Amino acid sequence: MMNTKGNQVLDGATIEKKIHRMALEILEKNFDETEIILAGVRENGSVLARNIGRLLSATGKIAPQLVEIALDKKMPTEVRVDPVPAARDKVIIVVDDVSNSGRTLLYALKPFLELHPKKIQALVLVERRHNSFPVQPDYVGLSIATTLQEHIYVEVENEKLTAAWIR
């Protein structure tokens, strides 16, 4: 029987380790912050942001504020943030599960520019190396070379990222 999911590039246990490492990197790069805004791209990016947020909260060093970004990834002309945070002079981390061309991350940044943040960073679980837009994630779980025809998708079950597949 053929595997219709494709080839697994990350399993649940490895994803947990990657998320833990990225949370530690956030603490290192933002050691002087007491609060950050985690902005997850709906759906999987929001789940990833909540998982990162739980780890940051557990340290007691940084209080994460979670917001969701809603946009059409194919045609991201309208971008909504819910709730709109008070972001002046704060660090915002835009979170998504996969970065393909950088388009989603670029458009997801747009509504935050008017809020005058201290800095904006990006975090992705899986980064493909096909950037068409000038956005490089600051935090990456796995960077993988793929063909343009291949796709990465991330499975989510009960607020946990359980696997990443390439097909």
N, C-alpha and C positions, 0 to 999 in steps of 0.2 A: 504494500500500500504506500502511495506517494504522500509525503508530508506536504500538505497544502499551505502550511504556515511559512515554509522556507527554511533557511538555516538560522539556528539560534546563535546570536552573537553575545547575548547576556542572559544569565539566569537570575532568578530572584535573589539568591544569596550574594551574587556578585554585584547586582544593582544596589543592594543595601550597603555594601562596602563602598561603592562609588559615591552614594549619597552621603555617607558618613564622612568620607574624605573631602567632598566638596563643601560640606558644612564647616569642617575644620579650616579649609582654605578661606572661606568667607570670614571666619573669626580672625584669621591671620591678617588678611588684607584690610579689615575694617576694625582693627583692635581698639581704636579710639572712639568707636560709635557705641551708643547705648540703645539705639533703635534703628532698624532698617525696614524698608518696604519690600516685600516679596510680591512681585506681580506675575502671577501664573497665567499663561496663555491657555484658555479653556480648551479642552477638557484635561488632557494628560499633563500639560504644564502646570495646571492648578493643583493636581494631585501631587506632583513633584514638589511644588512650592510648599504645600502643607507638610509634606514629609521633611523637607529641609527646615521649615519653621519649627516643627516639634523638636528637632535636634538642637537648634539654636536656643529655643526656650529652655531646654533641659540644662544648658550650660549656665544660665542665669547671667551671662555677660551681655547678650544682645536680645532685646525684645523685638520680635518680628511682627510687623503689621501685614496681614495678607489681603491682597486685592486680586480681582480677576480681570483679565483682558479678554474681550470677546471681539473676534474678527473673522472674516471669511478668508481662509488661508490662500485660496485660489485668486480672489480679487479683493484684497484688503483695503478697500477705499474708506469704509466706516469702521472706526475702532472705538469701542466703548470700554471704560474702566469702571468697575463697581466694587466697592464704593470709591469715589475719587478721593485720594488721600491728601492730607496736608503735607506736601512733600518739599516745601522750601528748605533748602540746606540739609536735606536728608539724602541718604544713600538709597537708591532704588535698584533692585536686582530683577530684571525681566527673566522669567523662567519658562522654558519650553522643553518638550521631550526630545525633539530631533531638530537639528539645524541642517537644512538641505542647501539652499542657495543664499540664505541670510535675509530673504524677503520678509518673512513673518517677523523676525526680530526687529528689522528696520521699521516696519510699520507699527509694531507694538511699542516702540520707543516714542513715537510721535506725540501722543497725548501728554506725556510726561515732560516734554521740553518746555511747555508753557508754565509748568509748576515750579521752575527754577530749583531743581534738586542740586545737592552738593556734587553728586556723581551718579551716573547710570552704568550698571554693569549687566552682563548677560550670563546666564547659566543654562546649559543644555546637558541632557543625559548622553545623547549620541550626536556627534558632529560628523557630517559628511564633508568631504573636501571639494565642494562644487560651488564655492561662493561666487555669486554674480553681483552681490551688494557688499559695500564696505563695512560689514559687521563681523567682528570676531568675538566669539564667546570668551568671557574671562574665566569661566569655570566649565570644564568639560569632563564628563564621566568617561567617555570612550570616543576617540577620534578614529574614524575608519574610512579607508579608501573604497569607493564603490564605483560602479559604472553609472552613467546617467539613467540607464534603464532600470536599475535596481532601486528598490525602495526599502526603507527601514520603518518598521512600525513597532510600537511599544504596547504591550498588554498591561491592562490595569484591572485589578480585582479587589474589591473591598478596600479602597484607599491605599493599595499597595501596588507598586510597579513590579510585575511578576516575570516579565521576559521582554527581550528585544529581538526582533527577527529581521532578516534580510531576505528579500525575494525579488 
